[in-house]
Amino acid sequence: MPFAVGITLSCFTDVPAVQVYGKLTLGLMWGVLQCALFIATAWLYEIRSSRSTDPLEQALTSDAPPTDVSDVASANGSRW
């Protein structure tokens, strides 16, 4: 949806030039909205990725003793 709106705004030059409030135009408002959406998405991704980390990574960053992973097989079934 945002991609389609961006294409529409870039194809028709009169639409982004519509004034919304004072000197704030529709195109400027859309750009600010896209930046805010990008920042919020990156922030939420960072929070979620820090919650689901690898146990080895958690052992390296915490004071807990490292877990023994020598007997754990990888996803393809090999030990290397």
Secondary structure, 3 states (H helix, E strand, C coil): CHHHHHHHHHHCCCCCCCEEECCEEHHHHHHHHHHHHHHHHHHHHHHHHHHCCCHHHHHHHCCCCCCCCCCCCCCCCCCC
